[in-house]
Amino acid sequence: MLSNLFPGICVLCRRRSRRTIDLCSSCEQAFERNEQVCHVCAAPLPGGERVCGRCIAIPPPWTHTLAPFTYAQPLTGVIEGLKSGNGLRQARILGALLSASAEAAYAPDELPDALVPVPLTRRRLRQRGFNQAALLARSTARRLGLPSLSRHLARIRNTPPQRSLPRSARLTNVRAAFAVKRPIAYRRVALVDDVSTTGATAHAASTALLAGGAEEVHVWVAAKAV
């Protein structure tokens, strides 16, 4: 009834979505699924194995990555829209997709206890006006009935944008860039961001969350860049 009264308009093809989100089924079906991947880092892993050699040799501080899609067109249009304007429509879209993927990947009693968005620095937040990861975390948490802890993790050091750096420099760039401002009172938390590339940001933020009281960190992103 709600979709009939207020029909959504697809943010990609501009046609009626006939859903409560502004994404039509045809455009969603064009998204490239991120399947046959490492259970820990979500990198491609053919052959049916669950964990890649890199994560076995050097385990990251998080234990599992949920990344339902590959960062490719046409999904890139939705993610770029999340970072521009106010991002609310795109956050609702990606939140619906990410929450549905979480419900499929986890048993109800295995979901993390809370979601934590990757924060921006105060300067970057003033420039943009909003944190796209916080919008995504809030939308996802609302659908799953979980708390979203947007004020617990802070970015305490200004760093160059990760996309501007080569792979070898990204881990160094964000080292010690995060700190927990409020104790994490939840045992298992999911760190939420829009895209995962090298995992450098997730590594630094997860390390801070574990030092701040969390016992286990998962990483949830809308897409994995491969």
C-alpha positions in Angstrom: 0.0 0.0 0.0 2.8 2.4 0.9 4.6 1.9 -2.4 1.3 2.5 -4.3 0.7 5.8 -2.4 4.3 7.0 -2.6 6.0 5.1 -5.5 9.7 5.2 -5.4 11.8 6.6 -8.3 14.8 4.6 -9.2 18.0 6.7 -8.7 19.6 4.9 -11.7 17.0 4.6 -14.4 14.6 7.2 -13.1 11.6 4.9 -13.6 9.1 4.0 -10.9 10.7 1.4 -8.6 7.4 0.1 -7.4 9.2 -0.6 -4.1 9.6 1.4 -0.8 13.2 2.2 -1.9 14.3 4.2 -4.8 15.8 1.3 -6.8 14.0 -0.8 -9.3 14.4 -4.6 -9.4 15.9 -4.5 -12.9 18.8 -2.2 -11.8 19.4 -4.2 -8.6 19.7 -7.4 -10.7 22.4 -5.7 -12.7 24.6 -5.3 -9.6 27.6 -7.7 -9.6 27.4 -10.1 -6.7 30.5 -10.7 -4.6 30.4 -14.5 -4.4 33.1 -17.2 -3.8 35.1 -15.0 -1.5 37.3 -15.2 1.5 35.2 -15.4 4.7 37.5 -13.0 6.5 38.4 -10.3 3.9 35.8 -10.9 1.1 38.5 -11.0 -1.6 37.8 -13.4 -4.5 38.7 -16.9 -3.5 37.9 -19.6 -6.2 38.0 -23.2 -5.4 35.5 -23.4 -2.6 37.9 -22.6 0.3 36.7 -20.3 3.1 39.8 -18.3 4.0 42.5 -16.9 1.7 46.2 -17.5 2.2 46.9 -13.9 3.2 44.3 -14.0 6.0 45.7 -17.4 7.2 49.3 -16.1 7.2 48.5 -12.6 8.7 45.1 -12.7 10.3 43.5 -9.2 10.4 41.9 -7.9 13.6 38.4 -8.6 12.4 36.9 -12.0 12.0 34.5 -11.8 9.1 33.6 -9.4 6.2 30.1 -9.0 4.7 30.4 -7.5 1.3 27.4 -8.5 -0.9 28.5 -6.7 -4.1 31.5 -5.9 -6.2 32.3 -2.2 -6.6 31.3 -1.9 -10.3 28.8 -0.2 -12.4 25.9 0.4 -11.9 26.3 0.1 -8.2 29.0 2.7 -8.2 26.4 5.3 -9.1 24.4 4.6 -5.9 27.6 4.7 -3.8 28.8 7.9 -5.3 25.4 9.3 -4.7 25.7 8.4 -1.1 28.7 10.7 -0.7 27.1 13.6 -2.5 24.0 15.6 -1.8 22.5 14.4 1.5 22.8 10.7 0.7 19.5 9.8 2.3 17.9 8.0 -0.6 21.1 6.0 -1.3 21.5 5.2 2.4 18.0 3.7 2.4 18.8 1.7 -0.7 22.1 0.3 0.5 20.8 -0.2 4.0 18.0 -2.4 2.6 20.4 -4.4 0.5 23.0 -4.8 3.3 20.4 -5.8 6.0 18.9 -8.4 3.6 22.4 -9.8 3.0 23.1 -9.9 6.7 19.8 -11.7 7.4 20.8 -14.3 4.7 24.4 -14.7 6.0 23.7 -14.9 9.7 21.3 -16.8 11.9 19.1 -14.5 13.9 21.1 -15.2 17.1 24.4 -14.7 15.4 24.0 -11.1 14.3 26.5 -8.6 15.8 25.2 -6.8 18.9 25.7 -3.3 17.4 26.9 -1.5 14.3 29.6 1.1 14.4 30.1 3.4 11.4 33.6 4.4 10.2 33.9 8.0 11.4 35.1 11.1 9.6 37.4 13.7 11.1 35.6 16.9 12.4 37.1 18.9 9.5 35.9 16.5 6.9 32.5 16.2 8.5 32.1 20.0 8.4 33.1 20.1 4.8 30.7 17.3 3.7 27.9 18.0 6.2 27.3 14.3 7.0 29.0 11.0 7.3 27.9 8.6 4.6 29.0 5.5 6.7 26.8 6.8 9.6 23.8 7.1 7.3 24.4 3.6 6.0 24.8 2.1 9.5 21.7 3.8 10.8 19.6 2.6 7.9 20.9 -1.0 8.2 20.6 -1.0 12.0 17.0 0.2 11.9 16.0 -2.7 9.6 17.8 -5.3 11.8 16.6 -3.8 15.1 20.2 -3.2 16.2 21.8 -0.1 17.9 24.0 2.1 15.8 26.9 3.6 17.8 27.8 6.7 15.9 29.6 8.5 18.7 31.7 5.8 20.1 34.5 5.6 17.5 36.3 8.8 16.4 38.8 9.7 13.8 41.5 11.6 15.6 44.0 12.3 12.9 43.5 14.0 9.5 44.8 11.8 6.7 44.9 12.1 2.9 42.0 10.3 1.2 42.7 6.6 0.8 41.8 6.6 -2.9 44.7 9.1 -3.5 47.3 6.8 -2.2 49.0 3.6 -3.6 48.1 0.3 -1.9 51.5 0.2 -0.1 50.9 3.5 1.7 47.3 3.0 2.8 47.9 1.0 5.9 50.5 3.5 7.1 48.2 6.4 6.3 45.5 5.4 8.7 47.6 3.8 11.5 46.5 5.2 14.9 43.9 7.4 13.1 41.0 6.1 15.3 40.2 6.0 19.0 37.2 4.9 21.1 35.7 7.9 22.9 33.0 5.8 24.8 33.6 2.3 26.1 32.2 -0.4 23.8 29.6 -2.2 26.0 28.8 -4.8 23.3 30.8 -8.0 22.8 30.4 -8.3 19.0 30.2 -5.3 16.7 30.1 -4.7 13.0 32.2 -1.9 11.5 30.1 -0.3 8.7 31.5 1.5 5.6 30.4 1.9 2.0 33.3 0.3 0.2 36.3 -1.9 1.2 39.4 -1.6 -0.9 42.7 -2.8 0.7 41.2 -3.1 4.2 43.6 -0.5 5.7 40.8 1.6 7.2 39.1 -1.5 8.6 42.4 -2.7 10.1 43.0 0.6 12.0 39.4 1.0 13.1 39.0 -2.6 14.2 42.1 -2.4 16.3 40.7 0.7 18.1 37.4 -1.1 18.7 39.1 -4.1 20.2 41.2 -1.9 22.4 38.0 0.0 23.5 36.2 -3.0 24.8 34.8 -5.0 21.9 35.7 -8.7 21.9 35.0 -9.4 18.2 34.7 -7.1 15.1 33.1 -7.9 11.8 33.3 -5.6 8.8 30.1 -4.8 6.8 30.4 -2.9 3.5 28.0 -2.5 0.6 30.8 -3.4 -1.9 34.2 -4.8 -2.2 36.7 -3.2 -4.7 38.6 -6.0 -6.4 
